[in-house]
């Protein structure tokens, strides 16, 4: 499990490495074009949060930490879905690959 650290306080969200690699690629694609967007992460229900939405923009610190070395190619279709969602009014939502059930995140 990797971590997405966001903001000046470095708050982090635990996300599996493969999902985090896809998020990183999609987020970098948006940020390279200087296109801010909303990112919604599922929260930890035991901690009292169902979901949390972050405003992602180049001025806010963002760090990706992985537990394992990168392996295997990225899923282009998954990346396209993430970027398309970021371009929508609802923003990007963390999702898993089409063959897997929705991912619950701890943050």
TORVEXMI-788761 format. One record per residue (C-alpha): x, y, z. Coordinates in steps of 0.1 Angstrom, whole numbers, plus 2048, in hexadecimal, padded with zeros to 3 digits. Each point is the difference from the previous one (the first is absolute). Layout:
<sites>
+-----+-----+-----+
:  c1 :  c2 :  c3 :
+-----+-----+-----+
:   X :   Y :   Z :
...
+-----+-----+-----+
</sites>
This chain:
<sites>
+-----+-----+-----+
:  c1 :  c2 :  c3 :
+-----+-----+-----+
: 800 : 800 : 800 :
: 80D : 822 : 7F6 :
: 7F8 : 823 : 80C :
: 7F4 : 820 : 7F1 :
: 80C : 81D : 815 :
: 7ED : 821 : 7F9 :
: 801 : 823 : 80D :
: 818 : 814 : 815 :
: 7F9 : 7EA : 81F :
: 808 : 7E1 : 7EB :
: 7E0 : 7EE : 808 :
: 802 : 7DE : 7F0 :
: 7E8 : 7E7 : 7F1 :
: 808 : 7DB : 7FE :
: 7FB : 7F2 : 7DD :
: 80B : 7E0 : 7F0 :
: 81F : 804 : 7EA :
: 7F1 : 7F8 : 7DF :
: 7E3 : 818 : 805 :
: 818 : 81B : 80C :
: 816 : 7FC : 7E1 :
: 7E2 : 806 : 7EA :
: 7F5 : 81E : 815 :
: 823 : 80E : 7FE :
: 800 : 7FE : 7DA :
: 7DD : 80F : 7FC :
: 807 : 81B : 819 :
: 821 : 80A : 7F0 :
: 7EF : 802 : 7DE :
: 7E8 : 819 : 80E :
: 81A : 814 : 814 :
: 818 : 802 : 7E3 :
: 7E5 : 812 : 7ED :
: 7FA : 816 : 81F :
: 7DC : 7F3 : 803 :
: 7F4 : 7FF : 824 :
: 7E5 : 7E6 : 808 :
: 7EE : 7EF : 81D :
: 80A : 7DE : 80D :
: 7E8 : 7ED : 816 :
: 80E : 7E4 : 816 :
: 7EB : 7E8 : 814 :
: 805 : 805 : 825 :
: 803 : 7E9 : 81D :
: 7DD : 7FA : 80D :
: 80E : 7F5 : 821 :
: 810 : 823 : 803 :
: 7DF : 811 : 7F8 :
: 806 : 80A : 7DC :
: 7EF : 7F1 : 7E2 :
: 813 : 814 : 7E6 :
: 818 : 81E : 7FD :
: 804 : 816 : 7E2 :
: 822 : 812 : 7FA :
: 806 : 81D : 7E9 :
: 81F : 7F7 : 7EC :
: 815 : 81C : 7F1 :
: 825 : 806 : 7FA :
: 805 : 817 : 81E :
: 7F6 : 7E5 : 81A :
: 81B : 7E7 : 809 :
: 7F9 : 7DC : 7F4 :
: 816 : 7E2 : 806 :
: 7FC : 7DB : 7F6 :
: 811 : 7E5 : 815 :
: 800 : 7DC : 7F4 :
: 807 : 7E1 : 814 :
: 80C : 7EC : 7E2 :
: 814 : 805 : 7E0 :
: 7EC : 808 : 7E1 :
: 7F6 : 7E1 : 7ED :
: 7EB : 7FB : 7E1 :
: 7F2 : 81A : 7E7 :
: 7E5 : 818 : 809 :
: 7DC : 7FA : 7F4 :
: 7FA : 81B : 7E5 :
: 7DA : 7FC : 802 :
: 801 : 805 : 826 :
: 815 : 81F : 7FC :
: 7E8 : 80E : 7E6 :
: 7E3 : 7FA : 817 :
: 812 : 812 : 81D :
: 809 : 81E : 7EA :
: 7DD : 802 : 7F1 :
: 7F1 : 800 : 823 :
: 818 : 81C : 80B :
: 7F3 : 814 : 7E2 :
: 7DC : 7FB : 80B :
: 7EC : 816 : 819 :
: 801 : 7E3 : 81A :
: 826 : 7FE : 7FE :
: 817 : 7E2 : 803 :
: 7F6 : 7E3 : 817 :
: 818 : 7E5 : 80A :
: 7F5 : 7E1 : 7EE :
: 80F : 7DE : 7FB :
: 804 : 7EF : 7DF :
: 7E0 : 7F5 : 7EE :
: 803 : 7DC : 80C :
: 803 : 808 : 825 :
: 7E6 : 80C : 819 :
: 802 : 825 : 80D :
: 81D : 808 : 816 :
: 7FC : 80C : 824 :
: 81C : 818 : 80B :
: 80C : 809 : 823 :
: 80B : 824 : 805 :
+-----+-----+-----+
</sites>
